[in-house]
Amino acid sequence: MTVDTVPADNATPAPRPARGRGAAGGRPRGEGQWALGHREPLNPNERSKKDDNPLNVRARIENIYAHRGFDSIDPADLRGRFRWYGLYTQRRPGIDGGRTAILEPEELDDRYFMLRIRSDGGQLDLAQLRTIASIAQRFARDTADVTDRQNIQLHWIEIENVPQIWRELEAVGLSTTEACGDTPRVVLGSPIAGVAESEVLDPTEAITEITQRFVGDPSLSNLPRKFKSSISWLADTPYEANDISFVGVIHPEHGPGFDVWVGGGLSTNPMLAQRLGAWIPLHEVPEVWHGVIQIFRDYGYRRLRARARLKFLVADWGAAKFREVLETEYLKRPLIDGPAPDLPEKPIDHVGVHKQWDGKYFVGAAPLAGRSSGTQLARVADLAEEHGSGRVRLTPYQKILVLDVSEDRTESLVKGLQSIGLEPRPSAWRRSTMACTGIEFCKLAIVETKARAAELVEHLERKVSELDADISIHLNGCPNACARTQVADIGLKGMLVRDDATGEMVEGFQIHLGGGLGMAAGQTAGFGRKLRGLKTTAADLPAYVERVAQHYLAGREAGESFARWVMRAPEEELR
């Protein structure tokens, strides 16, 4: 079926002057905002979406490309519209990071695909997990990485197999629709929604309604850029780094509901989300979500891709104006003012053995920097069936949880997970290290990440085994911050650096220190401290982190976090 992009169903406001100056005669230059009448595409991405709604590409994959093979794929589909169904071409093997920004797309493309599978809220049942594991083993060379967006990501996918993969996923209620592209991406949720002892409202029904009503909706399939969401009663998702987030709060008059935040996002221009100061009851969460995404669609900047995220519009408007537009133009009613959420005493960590509200337990285990496999996931499914109800969850920190375990079976499950390489009692280093896909598969990456993370964790477990505090380490292969580098204790941004010994340019990292999000009472969200010239080669990275960690352990005050210590530490101790 062919679909067209449907214009906004709300009344279009009278055009207002666009910000900025134009090239000719000082006329205002439009930012491509539809609500202001600027509908003509201003860059190739916008032109491609106007030429054909990307949701239409599924029919071509099923009816043409899967039969005729990779060489039959239209380049506009291959490097654009395929993303609307979770497909990216992989990086061709053997291309070093120095050539990432030099080569043409067709030179970087391999003939295989990465495929991202949605698991909104991180929720998987036994049939779904086994289906993913089987697909990974048969079609993806056994790859199945856990991402920090609660997705499973496969590699080595051939176009000929995509329709069969879709059939198998959809038979168990899974999808790759809008897992990428300028769309509403996977909705983050608490991995312990519905079982957490401290949860007052389970927002799963809101996540389900949003995904069923709006994912694949042609009226929302042409956004200025991606749209990331988080809905959780608990502050256990990175809510300040999403385009829209709902966090649980109790209103003194109206009771439990959700506080709404907008405009978060990291990448090369990091910004934290801002509170709208509104209290939203659970049943209104989908409506408010829909209003916010429509504002993004209609008012979002479409001229420059680098400024097309919602965070730039929120930064220019401010939270007060954003709320006013939401209320008057989209919801047609005022929202109820509400308080800020109360944060827990310390950040919520799902790793280990934890009690559920019903007296059963969940067990959270750490893969190494999200690296998993179909074989491993199949064993997780077996263990979940043997020890629990079969329910498994993924976290926004690349961890895997098994739910509904009776107390007398927890130790057996712990040992079973350890036997397949998943650690429910990891070192502090393994527990707090994340990494993006990196140069192994990603066409944007400059450096290797997964293998570097494994080497780093192994080194630190040997050299700084006495660590008794959380120091998060996030490795990213490029500046795009998929691993949330700016809000880690030690954020590592991949780049080429000069090796002092040889004078050659080699893989390395720019270092951010002391970043974090407001995940607990007393924590102040902020981006990492960047010292002039603070970089390291990849080879020297383990020794660098070891050195800084030792300085922290020697110089910290009682109960002082790494981030607080970084803010006052002498510069020489951070180098």
LOLUMKOL-622095 format. One record per residue (C-alpha): x, y, z; residue in one letter; residue number from 0. Coordinates in nm, 3 decimals, decimal comma. Each point is the difference from the previous one (the first is absolute). Layout:
% LOLUMKOL-622095
         X         Y         Z   filum   migu
         X         Y         Z       A    NUM
...
//
This chain:
% LOLUMKOL-622095
         X         Y         Z   filum   migu
     0,000     0,000     0,000       M      0
     0,128     0,345    -0,087       T      1
    -0,020     0,269     0,266       V      2
     0,033     0,375    -0,022       D      3
     0,117     0,245     0,258       T      4
    -0,309     0,149     0,165       V      5
     0,019     0,366     0,106       P      6
    -0,069     0,106     0,356       A      7
    -0,361    -0,046     0,105       D      8
     0,010     0,306     0,223       N      9
    -0,072     0,348    -0,129       A     10
     0,309     0,157    -0,154       T     11
     0,088     0,325     0,177       P     12
     0,062     0,320    -0,187       A     13
     0,355     0,013    -0,139       P     14
     0,255     0,176     0,216       R     15
     0,338     0,136    -0,108       P     16
     0,271    -0,266     0,006       A     17
     0,315     0,053     0,201       R     18
     0,323     0,090    -0,172       G     19
     0,098     0,209    -0,300       R     20
    -0,025    -0,107    -0,360       G     21
     0,263     0,028    -0,268       A     22
    -0,177     0,255    -0,219       A     23
    -0,105     0,343     0,118       G     24
     0,008    -0,094     0,369       G     25
    -0,330    -0,191    -0,027       R     26
    -0,068    -0,247     0,283       P     27
     0,124    -0,346    -0,088       R     28
    -0,247    -0,279     0,056       G     29
     0,091    -0,302     0,214       E     30
    -0,232    -0,230    -0,189       G     31
    -0,272     0,010     0,266       Q     32
    -0,322    -0,136    -0,144       W     33
    -0,222     0,191     0,241       A     34
     0,144     0,325    -0,136       L     35
    -0,076    -0,095    -0,358       G     36
     0,350    -0,117    -0,094       H     37
    -0,087    -0,330    -0,168       R     38
     0,261    -0,004    -0,277       E     39
     0,284    -0,244     0,085       P     40
     0,323     0,179     0,085       L     41
     0,244    -0,294    -0,002       N     42
     0,030    -0,341    -0,171       P     43
    -0,142    -0,189     0,298       N     44
    -0,317     0,209    -0,003       E     45
    -0,029    -0,036    -0,377       R     46
     0,027    -0,379     0,024       S     47
    -0,279    -0,016     0,259       K     48
    -0,223     0,226    -0,207       K     49
     0,064    -0,201    -0,316       D     50
    -0,127    -0,318     0,165       D     51
    -0,115    -0,074     0,353       N     52
     0,274    -0,231     0,131       P     53
    -0,259    -0,243     0,138       L     54
    -0,065    -0,098    -0,363       N     55
     0,343    -0,160    -0,025       V     56
    -0,119    -0,317     0,171       R     57
    -0,194    -0,102    -0,310       A     58
     0,308     0,043    -0,217       R     59
     0,211    -0,207     0,240       I     60
    -0,254    -0,281     0,001       E     61
    -0,091     0,006    -0,369       N     62
     0,320     0,110    -0,175       I     63
     0,322     0,023     0,200       Y     64
    -0,033    -0,329     0,187       A     65
    -0,040    -0,178    -0,335       H     66
     0,253     0,192    -0,211       R     67
     0,267     0,049     0,265       G     68
     0,218     0,280     0,134       F     69
     0,096     0,144    -0,339       D     70
    -0,364     0,072    -0,083       S     71
    -0,050     0,239     0,293       I     72
    -0,062     0,366    -0,084       D     73
     0,269     0,208     0,179       P     74
    -0,269     0,235     0,138       A     75
    -0,161    -0,299     0,168       D     76
     0,328    -0,162     0,103       L     77
     0,145     0,298     0,186       R     78
    -0,323     0,169     0,101       G     79
    -0,339    -0,167     0,006       R     80
     0,127    -0,341     0,115       F     81
     0,052     0,156     0,343       R     82
    -0,376     0,026     0,049       W     83
     0,009    -0,378     0,038       Y     84
     0,309    -0,023     0,219       G     85
     0,249    -0,070    -0,281       L     86
     0,341     0,163    -0,045       Y     87
     0,277    -0,121    -0,224       T     88
     0,302    -0,117     0,200       Q     89
     0,346     0,141    -0,035       R     90
     0,210    -0,186    -0,253       R     91
     0,275    -0,193     0,183       P     92
     0,355     0,131    -0,015       G     93
    -0,077     0,373    -0,028       I     94
     0,190     0,185     0,271       D     95
    -0,138     0,290     0,199       G     96
     0,207     0,258    -0,184       G     97
    -0,207    -0,061    -0,312       R     98
    -0,343     0,024     0,164       T     99
    -0,064     0,360    -0,101       A    100
     0,187    -0,022    -0,331       I    101
    -0,162    -0,286    -0,189       L    102
    -0,328     0,019    -0,186       E    103
    -0,294    -0,193     0,149       P    104
     0,021    -0,271    -0,264       E    105
     0,364    -0,055     0,090       E    106
    -0,083    -0,046     0,369       L    107
    -0,303    -0,225    -0,058       D    108
     0,030    -0,371     0,050       D    109
    -0,254    -0,231    -0,164       R    110
    -0,137    -0,095     0,342       Y    111
    -0,232     0,180     0,239       F    112
    -0,037     0,080     0,363       M    113
    -0,357    -0,068     0,110       L    114
    -0,145     0,160     0,313       R    115
    -0,292    -0,175     0,169       I    116
    -0,239     0,210     0,210       R    117
    -0,070    -0,110     0,356       S    118
    -0,187     0,299     0,140       D    119
     0,039     0,019     0,376       G    120
     0,266    -0,271    -0,033       G    121
    -0,265    -0,269     0,046       Q    122
     0,038    -0,345    -0,157       L    123
    -0,184    -0,323     0,060       D    124
     0,133    -0,349    -0,050       L    125
    -0,124    -0,043    -0,357       A    126
     0,141     0,338    -0,102       Q    127
     0,341    -0,065     0,152       L    128
     0,023    -0,343    -0,160       R    129
    -0,103     0,143    -0,337       T    130
     0,269     0,268     0,016       I    131
     0,258    -0,259     0,102       A    132
    -0,097    -0,231    -0,285       S    133
     0,009     0,281    -0,258       I    134
     0,342     0,109     0,128       A    135
     0,137    -0,352    -0,029       Q    136
    -0,140    -0,067    -0,347       R    137
     0,020     0,339    -0,172       F    138
     0,241     0,224     0,198       A    139
     0,311    -0,214     0,061       R    140
    -0,116    -0,032     0,362       D    141
     0,030     0,376     0,073       T    142
    -0,255     0,155     0,238       A    143
     0,123     0,304     0,190       D    144
    -0,200     0,169     0,276       V    145
    -0,010     0,376    -0,059       T    146
    -0,046     0,286     0,246       D    147
    -0,339     0,066    -0,161       R    148
    -0,137    -0,337     0,117       Q    149
     0,025    -0,145    -0,351       N    150
     0,161    -0,313    -0,135       I    151
     0,226     0,071    -0,295       Q    152
     0,095    -0,264    -0,256       L    153
     0,275     0,010    -0,263       H    154
     0,091    -0,178    -0,324       W    155
    -0,361     0,005    -0,120       I    156
    -0,049    -0,062    -0,373       E    157
    -0,282     0,174    -0,183       I    158
    -0,128    -0,330    -0,135       E    159
    -0,084    -0,113     0,355       N    160
    -0,172     0,315     0,127       V    161
    -0,360    -0,096    -0,089       P    162
     0,038    -0,336     0,174       Q    163
     0,148     0,173     0,307       I    164
    -0,295     0,241     0,009       W    165
    -0,249    -0,285    -0,022       R    166
     0,161    -0,181     0,292       E    167
     0,027     0,314     0,215       L    168
    -0,354     0,113    -0,068       E    169
    -0,137    -0,345     0,079       A    170
     0,108     0,056     0,362       V    171
    -0,098     0,367     0,021       G    172
     0,336     0,158    -0,081       L    173
     0,085     0,256    -0,266       S    174
     0,281     0,199    -0,158       T    175
    -0,236     0,276    -0,120       T    176
     0,147     0,345     0,069       E    177
     0,285    -0,144     0,204       A    178
     0,210     0,259    -0,187       C    179
    -0,070     0,298    -0,225       G    180
    -0,168     0,336     0,063       D    181
    -0,268    -0,168     0,206       T    182
    -0,120    -0,076     0,353       P    183
     0,273    -0,243     0,106       R    184
    -0,032    -0,267     0,269       V    185
    -0,164     0,124     0,320       V    186
     0,221    -0,054     0,303       L    187
    -0,163    -0,130     0,314       G    188
     0,103    -0,130     0,338       S    189
     0,121    -0,358    -0,041       P    190
    -0,175    -0,080     0,328       I    191
    -0,332     0,165    -0,085       A    192
    -0,279    -0,199     0,158       G    193
     0,222    -0,182     0,249       V    194
     0,198     0,274     0,180       A    195
    -0,065     0,028     0,373       E    196
     0,011     0,381    -0,009       S    197
    -0,212     0,048    -0,314       E    198
    -0,339     0,166     0,055       V    199
    -0,126     0,004    -0,362       L    200
     0,103    -0,245    -0,270       D    201
     0,011     0,203    -0,325       P    202
     0,018    -0,304    -0,230       T    203
    -0,354     0,062    -0,126       E    204
     0,104     0,348    -0,119       A    205
     0,305    -0,137    -0,181       I    206
    -0,216    -0,266    -0,162       T    207
    -0,263     0,252    -0,113       E    208
     0,265     0,230    -0,148       I    209
     0,171    -0,276    -0,195       T    210
    -0,326    -0,152    -0,125       Q    211
    -0,155     0,331    -0,105       R    212
     0,294     0,200    -0,127       F    213
     0,290    -0,221    -0,111       V    214
    -0,044    -0,036    -0,374       G    215
    -0,254     0,285    -0,012       D    216
     0,071     0,183    -0,330       P    217
    -0,088     0,334     0,160       S    218
     0,306    -0,041     0,228       L    219
     0,238    -0,172    -0,240       S    220
     0,160     0,322    -0,125       N    221
     0,147     0,176     0,301       L    222
     0,291     0,245    -0,027       P    223
     0,226    -0,259     0,171       R    224
    -0,037    -0,293     0,241       K    225
    -0,227     0,030     0,304       F    226
     0,102    -0,182     0,318       K    227
    -0,238    -0,070     0,287       S    228
     0,014    -0,131     0,355       S    229
    -0,295    -0,089     0,225       I    230
     0,073    -0,135     0,348       S    231
    -0,129     0,043     0,351       W    232
     0,352    -0,051     0,130       L    233
     0,299     0,219    -0,080       A    234
     0,182    -0,299    -0,148       D    235
     0,014     0,114    -0,361       T    236
     0,213     0,289    -0,135       P    237
    -0,306     0,225    -0,008       Y    238
     0,193     0,327    -0,030       E    239
     0,156    -0,116    -0,328       A    240
    -0,324    -0,063    -0,193       N    241
    -0,219     0,216    -0,221       D    242
    -0,290    -0,075     0,233       I    243
    -0,004    -0,175     0,336       S    244
    -0,265    -0,076     0,257       F    245
     0,118    -0,062     0,357       V    246
    -0,224    -0,112     0,287       G    247
    -0,114     0,261     0,250       V    248
    -0,270     0,035     0,266       I    249
    -0,209     0,316    -0,019       H    250
    -0,114     0,128     0,342       P    251
    -0,362     0,026    -0,123       E    252
    -0,032    -0,230    -0,298       H    253
     0,217    -0,290     0,108       G    254
     0,236    -0,213    -0,214       P    255
     0,081     0,114    -0,351       G    256
     0,295     0,104    -0,210       F    257
     0,228     0,301    -0,031       D    258
     0,080     0,082    -0,364       V    259
     0,339     0,108    -0,136       W    260
     0,088     0,107    -0,356       V    261
     0,302     0,089    -0,210       G    262
     0,275    -0,231     0,118       G    263
     0,264    -0,142    -0,232       G    264
     0,374    -0,051    -0,010       L    265
     0,208    -0,047    -0,319       S    266
     0,225     0,290    -0,104       T    267
    -0,215     0,271     0,166       N    268
    -0,112    -0,155     0,329       P    269
    -0,299     0,143     0,182       M    270
    -0,195    -0,120     0,301       L    271
    -0,379    -0,024    -0,007       A    272
    -0,204     0,274     0,165       Q    273
    -0,301    -0,047     0,228       R    274
    -0,330     0,137    -0,125       L    275
    -0,127     0,012     0,358       G    276
    -0,313    -0,195    -0,088       A    277
    -0,159    -0,299     0,177       W    278
    -0,134    -0,262    -0,241       I    279
    -0,232    -0,284     0,110       P    280
     0,087    -0,341    -0,142       L    281
    -0,292    -0,013    -0,243       H    282
     0,104     0,334    -0,155       E    283
     0,364    -0,093    -0,062       V    284
    -0,061    -0,118    -0,361       P    285
    -0,194     0,317    -0,082       E    286
     0,273     0,228     0,136       V    287
     0,269    -0,208    -0,173       W    288
    -0,194     0,039    -0,325       H    289
    -0,027     0,375     0,047       G    290
     0,373     0,038     0,057       V    291
     0,099    -0,209    -0,300       I    292
    -0,237     0,202    -0,219       Q    293
     0,166     0,322     0,118       I    294
     0,332    -0,150    -0,103       F    295
    -0,139    -0,102    -0,340       R    296
    -0,160     0,338    -0,069       D    297
     0,243     0,246     0,161       Y    298
     0,325    -0,197    -0,007       G    299
     0,288     0,140    -0,203       Y    300
     0,042    -0,177    -0,335       R    301
     0,258     0,218    -0,173       R    302
     0,318    -0,135     0,161       L    303
     0,015    -0,362     0,117       R    304
     0,240     0,100     0,277       A    305
    -0,272     0,224     0,152       R    306
    -0,300    -0,219    -0,070       A    307
    -0,039    -0,163     0,343       R    308
    -0,277     0,118     0,234       L    309
     0,258     0,122     0,253       K    310
     0,084     0,300    -0,221       F    311
    -0,364     0,110    -0,021       L    312
    -0,041    -0,037     0,378       V    313
     0,321     0,196     0,058       A    314
    -0,126     0,284    -0,220       D    315
    -0,356     0,006     0,131       W    316
     0,057    -0,086     0,365       G    317
    -0,219    -0,235     0,204       A    318
    -0,273     0,260     0,065       A    319
    -0,067     0,073    -0,366       K    320
     0,022    -0,368    -0,090       F    321
    -0,265    -0,082     0,258       R    322
    -0,219     0,287    -0,121       E    323
     0,010    -0,125    -0,360       V    324
    -0,069    -0,355     0,116       L    325
    -0,303     0,110     0,200       E    326
    -0,152     0,253    -0,239       T    327
     0,070    -0,147    -0,345       E    328
     0,010    -0,376     0,057       Y    329
    -0,175    -0,107     0,320       L    330
    -0,252     0,287    -0,005       K    331
    -0,002     0,011     0,380       R    332
     0,230     0,101     0,284       P    333
     0,211    -0,253     0,185       L    334
     0,006    -0,034     0,378       I    335
     0,307     0,146     0,170       D    336
     0,196    -0,260     0,187       G    337
     0,304    -0,056     0,223       P    338
     0,339    -0,136    -0,100       A    339
     0,054    -0,371     0,061       P    340
     0,163    -0,125     0,317       D    341
     0,319    -0,184    -0,089       L    342
     0,128    -0,308     0,185       P    343
     0,281     0,024     0,256       E    344
     0,239    -0,167    -0,243       K    345
    -0,020    -0,094    -0,370       P    346
    -0,208    -0,308    -0,074       I    347
     0,212    -0,291    -0,116       D    348
    -0,168    -0,311    -0,135       H    349
     0,306    -0,225     0,009       V    350
    -0,004    -0,278     0,258       G    351
    -0,284    -0,162     0,196       V    352
    -0,289     0,230     0,093       H    353
    -0,340    -0,054     0,159       K    354
    -0,321     0,069    -0,189       Q    355
    -0,319     0,138     0,156       W    356
    -0,165    -0,344    -0,020       D    357
     0,270    -0,173     0,207       G    358
     0,179    -0,150    -0,297       K    359
     0,338     0,123    -0,129       Y    360
     0,160     0,123    -0,317       F    361
     0,362    -0,061    -0,091       V    362
     0,193     0,249    -0,211       G    363
     0,317    -0,101    -0,181       A    364
     0,265     0,194    -0,192       A    365
     0,123    -0,095    -0,344       P    366
     0,333     0,164    -0,076       L    367
    -0,085     0,339    -0,153       A    368
    -0,321    -0,140    -0,146       G    369
     0,168    -0,269    -0,208       R    370
    -0,220    -0,309    -0,021       S    371
    -0,091    -0,269    -0,253       S    372
    -0,292    -0,206    -0,118       G    373
     0,145    -0,301     0,176       T    374
     0,023     0,188     0,328       Q    375
    -0,353     0,138    -0,030       L    376
    -0,133    -0,349    -0,067       A    377
     0,160    -0,116     0,325       R    378
    -0,149     0,301     0,181       V    379
    -0,340    -0,111    -0,128       A    380
     0,060    -0,351     0,135       D    381
     0,106     0,137     0,338       L    382
    -0,299     0,236     0,013       A    383
    -0,235    -0,290    -0,069       E    384
     0,168    -0,223     0,256       E    385
     0,017     0,259     0,279       H    386
    -0,275     0,257    -0,061       G    387
    -0,307     0,077    -0,206       S    388
     0,196     0,048    -0,322       G    389
    -0,008     0,380     0,016       R    390
     0,328     0,171    -0,091       V    391
     0,081     0,371    -0,008       R    392
     0,275     0,210    -0,161       L    393
     0,128     0,314     0,171       T    394
     0,114     0,336    -0,141       P    395
     0,344    -0,090     0,135       Y    396
     0,055    -0,313    -0,213       Q    397
    -0,102    -0,249     0,271       K    398
    -0,235    -0,303    -0,002       I    399
    -0,255    -0,083     0,272       L    400
    -0,190    -0,320     0,076       V    401
    -0,323     0,060     0,194       L    402
    -0,228    -0,195     0,232       D    403
     0,250    -0,229     0,171       V    404
    -0,084    -0,162     0,334       S    405
     0,251     0,071     0,275       E    406
     0,121    -0,358     0,020       D    407
     0,084     0,000    -0,372       R    408
     0,197     0,325    -0,019       T    409
     0,340    -0,154     0,073       E    410
    -0,052    -0,268    -0,264       S    411
    -0,086     0,272    -0,252       L    412
     0,306     0,204     0,097       V    413
     0,224    -0,299    -0,067       K    414
    -0,178    -0,078    -0,324       G    415
     0,048     0,354    -0,129       L    416
     0,366    -0,003     0,102       Q    417
     0,050    -0,325    -0,190       S    418
    -0,102     0,168    -0,328       I    419
     0,208     0,316     0,048       G    420
    -0,259     0,225     0,161       L    421
     0,106     0,130     0,339       E    422
    -0,262     0,079     0,269       P    423
     0,281     0,087     0,243       R    424
     0,236     0,194    -0,222       P    425
     0,291     0,216     0,100       S    426
    -0,078     0,370     0,029       A    427
     0,187     0,046    -0,328       W    428
    -0,203    -0,251    -0,200       R    429
    -0,322     0,121     0,159       R    430
     0,050     0,360    -0,109       S    431
     0,163    -0,027    -0,344       T    432
    -0,197     0,054    -0,322       M    433
     0,111     0,021    -0,362       A    434
    -0,164     0,082    -0,333       C    435
     0,034    -0,219    -0,309       T    436
     0,328     0,157    -0,111       G    437
     0,206    -0,042    -0,313       I    438
    -0,066    -0,374    -0,022       E    439
    -0,337     0,068    -0,164       F    440
    -0,083     0,373     0,009       C    441
     0,073     0,222    -0,301       K    442
     0,026     0,312     0,218       L    443
     0,252    -0,142     0,245       A    444
     0,365     0,094     0,017       I    445
     0,121    -0,251     0,259       V    446
    -0,071    -0,346     0,140       E    447
    -0,216    -0,003     0,314       T    448
    -0,128    -0,343     0,104       K    449
     0,340    -0,169     0,003       A    450
     0,159     0,306     0,164       R    451
    -0,264    -0,012     0,273       A    452
     0,072    -0,367     0,064       A    453
     0,376     0,065     0,021       E    454
    -0,056     0,297     0,231       L    455
    -0,227    -0,188     0,240       V    456
     0,238    -0,297     0,017       E    457
     0,293     0,231     0,076       H    458
    -0,186     0,193     0,270       L    459
    -0,130    -0,315     0,165       E    460
     0,361    -0,108     0,045       R    461
     0,156     0,333     0,091       K    462
    -0,273     0,182     0,197       V    463
    -0,200    -0,287     0,138       S    464
    -0,058     0,180     0,331       E    465
    -0,236     0,257    -0,154       L    466
    -0,299     0,040     0,231       D    467
    -0,179     0,280    -0,190       A    468
    -0,180     0,035    -0,330       D    469
     0,206     0,155    -0,280       I    470
    -0,191    -0,015    -0,326       S    471
     0,207    -0,030    -0,319       I    472
    -0,168     0,057    -0,336       H    473
     0,193    -0,060    -0,323       L    474
    -0,120     0,153    -0,326       N    475
     0,148    -0,056    -0,343       G    476
    -0,073     0,352    -0,129       C    477
    -0,136     0,337     0,126       P    478
    -0,367    -0,103    -0,027       N    479
    -0,021    -0,122     0,362       A    480
    -0,213    -0,311    -0,056       C    481
     0,157    -0,131     0,323       A    482
    -0,080     0,327     0,186       R    483
     0,365     0,097     0,048       T    484
    -0,066     0,351     0,136       Q    485
    -0,197    -0,130     0,298       V    486
     0,243    -0,268     0,114       A    487
     0,257     0,025     0,277       D    488
     0,258    -0,078    -0,267       I    489
    -0,130     0,069    -0,349       G    490
     0,219    -0,106    -0,289       L    491
    -0,062     0,151    -0,344       K    492
     0,175    -0,185    -0,280       G    493
     0,242     0,195    -0,216       M    494
     0,341    -0,027    -0,162       L    495
     0,286     0,126     0,216       V    496
     0,373     0,029    -0,054       R    497
     0,216    -0,267     0,158       D    498
     0,288     0,185     0,167       D    499
     0,231    -0,299    -0,043       A    500
    -0,046    -0,047    -0,375       T    501
    -0,152     0,330    -0,114       G    502
    -0,274    -0,191    -0,180       E    503
    -0,374     0,057     0,029       M    504
    -0,161    -0,289     0,187       V    505
    -0,329    -0,090     0,162       E    506
    -0,066     0,192     0,317       G    507
    -0,253     0,186     0,210       F    508
    -0,080     0,349     0,118       Q    509
    -0,082    -0,021     0,371       I    510
    -0,298     0,149     0,186       H    511
     0,011    -0,029     0,378       L    512
    -0,271     0,029     0,264       G    513
    -0,316     0,011    -0,210       G    514
    -0,329    -0,137     0,122       G    515
    -0,379     0,018     0,007       L    516
    -0,228     0,082     0,292       G    517
    -0,081    -0,358     0,092       M    518
     0,003     0,040     0,380       A    519
    -0,065     0,261     0,268       A    520
     0,286     0,245     0,023       G    521
     0,135    -0,077    -0,347       Q    522
     0,035     0,290    -0,241       T    523
    -0,024    -0,087    -0,367       A    524
     0,282     0,136    -0,212       G    525
     0,247    -0,075    -0,273       F    526
     0,349    -0,127     0,056       G    527
     0,297     0,224     0,066       R    528
     0,223     0,034    -0,306       K    529
     0,358     0,100     0,066       L    530
     0,195     0,155    -0,281       R    531
     0,178    -0,267    -0,198       G    532
    -0,118    -0,285     0,222       L    533
     0,020    -0,294    -0,239       K    534
     0,144    -0,348     0,003       T    535
     0,093    -0,259    -0,255       T    536
    -0,209    -0,316     0,013       A    537
     0,311    -0,194     0,100       A    538
     0,061     0,229     0,299       D    539
    -0,365     0,015     0,108       L    540
     0,012    -0,277     0,266       P    541
     0,302     0,157     0,170       A    542
    -0,164     0,343    -0,009       Y    543
    -0,326    -0,114     0,164       V    544
     0,196    -0,201     0,257       E    545
     0,204     0,309     0,090       R    546
    -0,302     0,229     0,040       V    547
    -0,188    -0,261     0,201       A    548
     0,293    -0,037     0,239       Q    549
     0,016     0,378     0,044       H    550
    -0,373     0,000     0,083       Y    551
     0,029    -0,281     0,253       L    552
     0,293     0,174     0,169       A    553
    -0,146     0,352     0,000       G    554
    -0,375    -0,034     0,046       R    555
    -0,180     0,113     0,311       E    556
    -0,237    -0,230     0,189       A    557
    -0,293    -0,091    -0,225       G    558
     0,119     0,226    -0,280       E    559
    -0,101    -0,108    -0,349       S    560
     0,242    -0,007    -0,289       F    561
    -0,187     0,285    -0,172       A    562
     0,026     0,227     0,305       R    563
     0,366    -0,084     0,046       W    564
     0,070     0,085    -0,365       V    565
    -0,143     0,349     0,045       M    566
     0,256     0,085     0,271       R    567
     0,293    -0,225    -0,092       A    568
     0,328     0,162    -0,107       P    569
     0,039    -0,013    -0,376       E    570
     0,318    -0,205     0,022       E    571
    -0,193    -0,282     0,168       E    572
    -0,240    -0,016    -0,293       L    573
     0,266    -0,042    -0,265       R    574
//
